[in-house]
């Protein structure tokens, strides 16, 4: 992992419950690292590891956390609300193709729960199936899919960081052919990368973009104009 735990602070806090994950060893500390840190800190909390791979499993973790803190009723209520937000009437006409890109160089089409987000929003995600990891690809291959909508949301990147990355000449040149009917958008990574309740906002965002609605979203989103091939 790129991260470490503050052992003195962990000792001072002496938590009764620790929530961790074992899905990605890069994004945050793993369950094994948390357990080792607790032993070093001389504490023995209950450790709950949340490792969802699909959107339904993400909603399941709400109940798991609620049970761990002794408030199962609240967990049931919140989980029901999130599942309701995941169910919407289908859009009229052809199902639009959507590319959610979770890394830029090389481009990686988002997997795990992201295809479920797109499906819940009324679209069809190109790339991996639900529960499968992201797929490394090329901008040319993405262009061959002819997506109706492209959302750039690199893991751990803010909108500003992504926009700065897109100023690189090589990246702009590679993306110059993309011209999706509904546009290219840069979205805050929290819409798609973090397996929690905010993924419901990701559903709302994709559906709004597919419907051409322009209401202010809860987290940053910005339309990006790909350079023409002549200017790339």
C-alpha positions in Angstrom: 0.0 0.0 0.0 1.0 3.6 -0.5 -0.3 4.4 3.0 0.6 3.5 6.6 -1.2 3.8 9.9 -0.2 6.1 12.7 0.6 3.6 15.4 0.9 6.1 18.3 -2.4 7.7 17.3 -4.0 4.3 17.0 -2.8 3.5 20.5 -4.2 6.7 21.9 -7.6 6.3 20.2 -8.0 2.7 21.2 -11.0 2.1 18.9 -13.5 -0.7 19.6 -14.2 -1.0 15.8 -12.1 -0.6 12.8 -13.4 -0.6 9.2 -11.0 -1.6 6.5 -11.0 -3.1 3.0 -9.2 -5.9 1.2 -10.1 -5.0 -2.4 -7.2 -2.8 -3.4 -3.7 -2.8 -1.9 -2.8 0.5 -3.6 -5.7 2.7 -2.7 -5.6 2.1 1.1 -4.2 -0.2 3.8 -5.3 -3.8 3.6 -6.9 -5.9 6.3 -3.6 -7.6 7.0 -1.9 -4.3 7.4 -4.6 -3.1 9.8 -4.4 -6.2 11.9 -0.6 -5.9 12.1 -0.8 -2.3 13.1 -3.3 -3.2 15.9 -0.9 -5.8 17.3 1.9 -3.3 17.3 -0.4 -0.7 19.0 -1.4 -3.2 21.6 -5.1 -3.0 20.9 -7.6 -5.6 19.9 -10.6 -3.9 18.2 -13.2 -5.7 16.1 -12.0 -5.4 12.5 -14.7 -5.4 9.8 -13.3 -5.7 6.2 -15.6 -4.4 3.5 -14.7 -5.9 0.1 -17.6 -5.3 -2.3 -17.3 -5.9 -6.0 -20.7 -5.1 -7.4 -23.2 -2.3 -6.6 -25.5 -4.7 -4.7 -22.6 -5.8 -2.6 -21.7 -2.2 -1.8 -25.3 -1.7 -0.5 -24.8 -4.9 1.5 -21.9 -3.3 3.3 -24.2 -0.6 4.8 -26.0 -3.4 6.7 -22.7 -4.9 7.7 -21.5 -1.6 9.2 -24.9 -1.0 10.9 -24.8 -4.5 12.5 -21.2 -3.8 13.7 -22.2 -0.6 15.5 -25.5 -2.1 16.8 -28.0 -0.1 14.8 -29.4 -2.7 12.3 -32.6 -0.7 11.9 -30.8 2.4 10.6 -28.8 0.2 8.3 -31.9 -1.4 6.8 -33.5 2.0 6.2 -30.4 3.5 4.5 -29.8 0.3 2.4 -33.4 0.4 1.3 -33.1 4.0 0.3 -29.9 3.3 -1.7 -31.4 0.3 -3.5 -34.5 2.5 -4.4 -32.1 5.1 -6.0 -30.6 2.2 -8.0 -33.9 1.5 -9.7 -35.2 3.9 -12.3 -37.4 3.6 -15.3 -35.6 2.9 -18.6 -34.7 5.8 -20.9 -36.7 6.0 -24.1 -35.1 4.9 -27.3 -31.8 3.1 -27.9 -29.8 2.3 -24.8 -26.8 4.7 -24.9 -23.2 3.4 -24.6 -21.2 4.9 -21.8 -17.4 4.8 -21.2 -16.4 5.5 -17.6 -12.6 5.9 -17.6 -10.9 5.3 -14.3 -7.3 6.0 -15.5 -5.9 8.1 -18.3 -2.5 6.8 -19.3 -3.0 4.1 -20.2 -6.8 4.5 -20.3 -8.6 1.9 -18.1 -12.3 1.3 -18.4 -13.8 1.1 -15.0 -15.1 -2.2 -13.7 -16.4 -3.7 -10.4 -19.6 -1.8 -9.5 -19.3 0.9 -12.2 -21.1 -1.1 -14.9 -23.9 -1.5 -12.4 -24.0 2.3 -11.9 -24.3 2.9 -15.7 -27.0 0.2 -16.0 -29.0 1.7 -13.1 -28.7 5.1 -14.8 -30.2 3.7 -18.0 -27.0 3.1 -20.1 -24.8 0.3 -21.1 -21.2 0.4 -20.0 -18.4 -0.5 -22.4 -15.6 -2.6 -21.0 -15.7 -5.1 -18.2 -18.8 -6.8 -16.8 -20.2 -6.2 -13.3 -17.8 -7.4 -10.6 -14.8 -7.6 -12.9 -11.7 -5.4 -12.6 -11.1 -2.5 -14.9 -9.7 -3.2 -18.4 -6.6 -1.5 -19.8 -7.3 -0.3 -23.3 -6.4 2.5 -25.8 -8.2 5.7 -26.8 -8.5 4.3 -30.3 -10.3 1.2 -29.0 -12.6 3.4 -26.9 -13.4 5.4 -30.1 -14.2 2.2 -32.0 -17.0 1.5 -29.5 -18.5 4.8 -30.5 -19.8 5.7 -27.0 -22.6 8.2 -26.6 -21.0 9.5 -23.4 -17.5 9.5 -22.0 -16.8 10.3 -18.3 -13.3 10.8 -17.1 -13.0 10.0 -13.4 -9.5 8.8 -12.6 -9.1 7.1 -9.2 -8.1 9.5 -6.5 -8.1 12.5 -8.9 -10.1 15.7 -8.4 -11.6 17.5 -11.4 -8.7 20.0 -11.3 -6.1 17.3 -11.2 -7.7 15.5 -14.2 -8.0 18.6 -16.2 -4.3 19.4 -15.6 -3.4 15.9 -16.8 -5.4 16.4 -19.9 -3.1 19.3 -20.8 -0.3 16.8 -21.7 0.2 17.0 -25.5 0.5 13.2 -25.9 -2.8 12.6 -24.0 -4.7 15.3 -25.9 -3.4 13.8 -29.2 -4.6 10.4 -28.2 -8.1 11.6 -27.3 -8.4 13.9 -30.3 -10.6 11.4 -32.2 -13.2 11.1 -29.5 -16.5 12.9 -30.3 -19.3 11.3 -28.2 -22.8 12.5 -29.0 -23.5 13.6 -25.4 -20.0 14.9 -24.7 -16.9 14.2 -22.6 -17.1 15.1 -18.9 -14.6 15.2 -16.1 -16.1 14.0 -12.8 -14.8 13.9 -9.2 -13.5 10.4 -8.5 -15.9 10.0 -5.5 -18.7 9.4 -7.9 -17.3 6.0 -9.0 -14.1 5.0 -7.1 -15.1 4.7 -3.5 -17.5 1.9 -2.6 -20.0 3.7 -0.3 -23.4 5.6 -0.4 -22.0 8.3 -2.7 -22.1 5.8 -5.6 -25.9 6.6 -5.7 -24.8 10.2 -6.7 -22.9 8.5 -9.5 -26.1 6.9 -10.7 -27.8 10.3 -10.6 -25.0 12.0 -12.4 -24.8 9.5 -15.3 -28.6 9.6 -15.7 -28.6 13.4 -15.7 -25.8 13.4 -18.4 -27.7 10.9 -20.5 -30.8 13.0 -20.3 -29.0 16.2 -21.1 -30.0 17.8 -17.7 -27.8 20.5 -16.3 -28.7 20.8 -12.7 -25.9 21.3 -10.2 -24.5 18.0 -9.0 -23.4 17.4 -5.4 -19.7 17.1 -6.4 -17.6 18.7 -9.2 -18.3 17.9 -12.8 -17.0 19.7 -15.8 -17.5 19.3 -19.5 -14.3 18.9 -21.5 -13.9 19.7 -25.2 -11.4 17.3 -26.8 -9.1 19.1 -29.2 -9.6 18.5 -32.9 -7.1 16.4 -34.7 -5.8 19.4 -36.5 -5.1 21.3 -33.2 -3.9 18.3 -31.2 
